[in-house]
Amino acid sequence: MKILYHHRTVSKDGQDVHITELINAFRQQGHEVIVVSPPAQQDAEFGSGGGRFDLIKKYIPRALYEILEFGYSVVAYRRLRAAYVQHKPDFLYERYSLFLMAGKWLNSRYGIPYILEVNAPLTDERISHDGLVLHRFARWAESSVWRAADHVLPVTDKLADYVRHAGVPEPKIQVVPNGINTAMFSSDASGEEARRELGLSDKIVLGFTGFMRSWHGLTRVVDAMLAMPERADLHFLVVGDGPARAELEAYAAEKGVADRVTTLGLVARDRVSHYVSTFDVALQPSVVAYASPLKLFEYMALGRAIVAPDQGNIREVLSDGEDAILFDPDDTDAFTAAIVRLCRDDALRNRLGAAAAALIESKPYTWSANAQRVIALAENDET
């Protein structure tokens, strides 16, 4: 099929991983993908943020910035329309962004089948964390785009509840979780090379990958290490960077274990599995209630023993005691207790890791399978 893929994402982070992997999966299955996206995104480096758009947002009134976001839809629509006229695609696949109306307008004007990927309830998210000003306008924009799509693909059923509440009929909703590229992330990876490189060959490695924020509570990993004085072989490895890095490093120094904590900083995407494969215990300390965390599928594909919060969106993927240890996120000591339990039980770690890896294939949680689900929806629309 011929797919018109549209997004407004500028940053090169986890969002870009999803975009790139799904496009590649479509192409590997023989489909043609025409990508329409902000020109600035094409030249950005992995790990970069919003660039000049972040500066604009910082220095102009918030309401004006939100109006400009909506105004960008006109620019995006012209690009989409030109691509549609030139290529005559079979369907439009769009990654949802707040105030982005271009896909809805193209669908309305030309009747092109419209599949919408939704990764977050952005109105609620930005009200909570970003100081959104135009609440009613944002809710109208969000719900009208969701309702206009022929198919809406939220990444979790918890997120699907927001879509349902906006008035999207159930037959239009299909939950499609994030996935993994099994060619890059394989449970066959031993991690021994990376362990030698980092001087961790004889260690039990506690690991975290991703952007480090204070609400992840990574200092609690240090507390867990201190709770096991008999295990001097424990080491905490962080594959990533972020504002909480300095806090973690200072806390480790204060507790006298700075030499047992390593933060690698930003790591190129094709090197992430090289380091994550060293983990004996892989940590998902916290996650918003509607997300489908990319790191979770990376941990699973590599066969790591996982510690994650016991909440609805995580239980959509993992089961406590079967393929992970899930802890009560409201219990401040439960995260530490879960780490201690796994560090003291080699057999449990091995069993949980193997079960998690098996899920990747049995469900399957792969970008290839996600691409096939999308194509199946589009083909059903043609019949």
Secondary structure, 3 states (H helix, E strand, C coil): CEEEEECCCCCCCHHHHHHHHHHHHHHHCCCEEEEECCHHHHCCCCCCCCCHHHHHHHHCCHHHHHHHHHHHHHHHHHHHHHHHHHHCCCEEEEECCCCCCHHHHHHHHHCCCEEEEECCCHHHHHHHHCCCCCHHHHHHHHHHHHHHCCEEEECCHHHHHHHHHCCCCHHHECCCCCCECCCCCCCCCCCHHHHHHHCCCCCEEEEEECCCCHHHCCHHHHHHHHCCCCCCCEEEEEECCCCCHHHHHHHHHHCCCHHHEEECCCCCHHHHHHHHCCCCEEECCCCCCCCCCHHHHHHHHCCCEEEEECCHHHHCCCCECCCEEEECCCCCCHHHHHHHHHHCCHHHHHHHHHHHHHHHHHCCCEHHHHHHHHHHHHHHHHC
